[in-house]
Amino acid sequence: MLQIKKLYSEPSVFEPITFEEGFNLILGETTENNVKTNGVGKSMAVEFINYALLKRHSDSRVSLIPEKDLSHDTTVCLDFELNGYNITTKRTIKDQECPILIIDGVINSYSRLSDANEHLSTLLFEDVAYENPPSFRMMMGPLMRDEGSEFKSIISCFDTNKR
């Protein structure tokens, strides 16, 4: 089971988002002068979550944010629980291939994104006797719904241009 608890950055460049147990929604707030919720950061919040859950930098909209708006030294952090393990991911744009996973207080640094993904896959399927279990990122696909999927079906959850 995956339960997201908190999305934040170090230093703080966006408002932290705390998630409660159960079903959470990310909704845009209207202002007194504007009833539209476009451009308030809903999609970027999801994109930061996906980035913290080890989406490839080149496939992430985070890679499109100019450095003047998001320093490459900023760390995107996500606290979550995965099968009873309390995990914090920490990932910078500058070192996007080298995430840090803090698992039950133990700091794990990786020199390759794939190694961190493999570690999370091991935790996700540790009690299952699969010979070739799906990867952690493959399991996140239906939950994270890439905007490029055109939302045609839950099975086709990845960018239609990259399949």
N, C-alpha and C positions, 0 to 999 in steps of 0.2 A: 504494500500500500504506500502511496505517495501522498503526503500532506504538506503543502506549502505553508510556511508560517510567516515569513517576513522578507520583503524585497527592500534593499537600501543600497546606499553607495558610501564609499570612504574616499575622500571627504564627502560630506553630504551635498550632492548637486541636484537631487530631486527629493520630494517628500517621501519618506518611508511608507510602504504599504504593508499593513499588518492583515493577515488572513485569519479568519476564525474557523473553527471546526465546522464542517458542513459545506454547503454550496456557497461560493462567493461570486459576486458579480463585480466587474469593473465598469462603472458608469461615469459618463462625463457630467459635470455640473454646469448648469446654465448660470449666467450672471444676470444682474439686474437689467443691463442694457442689451443683452443678447440671449436668445433662447436656443441658439445652436450649440451643439456639443462637438462639432468638428474641430480638430486641431487642439484638443485639450490634453492629449497624451495617452488615451486608452490603448491604442495599438502599440505605442512605444513601451508602455508598462508591460504588456504581454511580450514584446520583443526583448526587453531586459530580462524577464523571467526565462525566456527561451535561451538567451545568451548565457545566463548563469547556469542553466541546465545543459551547457556544453554544446550548443549549436555551433557549427562551423562559422567562424568569423566572416568568411567570404559570402556565406549564405544569409547573413544577418543584416537587418536594417541598421543595427548599431554601427556597422562598418561605414555607413553613409553619413554619420553625424560628423560635421567638421570639427577639427580639434579646438577651434575657438569656442565652440559650444559645449564640447565634452573633452576635457583633457585626456590624453592617452594614458596618463598616470592614474586616472580615476579607477577605482576598484568597484565593480558591480558585485554585490553580495546577495546571496539568497540563503535563508535558513529554511530547512525542510526536514521532514522525517521520512525515511524510506525503510520499510519493514522493521521498524523499531529502532533504527539507527538515527541519531540526531546528527544532521549534516549541515555544514555551511560551505557553500562554494564561494570562492573569491577569484575574480578574473578581471584583468586589466586589458585594455585595447593594445597597449604597448607590448605585452607578453601574452597575447590571446591564446597561444599554443601551450602555455604553461600554467594551467589553473592550479589552485590550491583547494583541496578538500579537507575540511576539518570534520572528522568522523568521531563522534563521542569524545571530543576534546583532543584527539590525536591529529596533529597537523601532517598532511600528506601533500608534498609538492611533486608536480609532474613536469617532465620535460617534453611530453607529447600529449596532445588533447586525447588521442585515441587510448592512451594508458589510463587516463582519468575515467573515460567512458567505460572502459573495460572493468575498472574497479567498481563503478556503480552497477554495471551489469551483473557482476558477481554477487553484490549485495542484494540486488533485486531478485535473482534466481537461486540464491544459496540453498533453499530447501526444495528445489525442483530438480528432478533427475533428467534434464534435457541433455542430449548429446551436443546439440548446437543451438543453444537458446538465442532468441533475438537479442539485439543490443539494447542498451538502455535508451539510446536516441531513437531507435526504431519504435520502441514502446511509447515514447513521448509524442510521436507523430500524430496519432489520432486525438490526443489531448490538446496539443498546441495549435493545430490547424493552421498551416502555412497559408497566408493570404493568397498566394499564387496558385492554390489548389482549386480556386474558383468555387469552393464549397459544394462540389457536385455530389460527393458521397463521403461517408465516414471512412471508407476503405481507401479512397484516393485522396489522402490527406496531404500529399506533398505537392510542391510547385509543379504545375503541368508542363512547364518549360524544361524542367530538370529531370523528369522521370525517364 
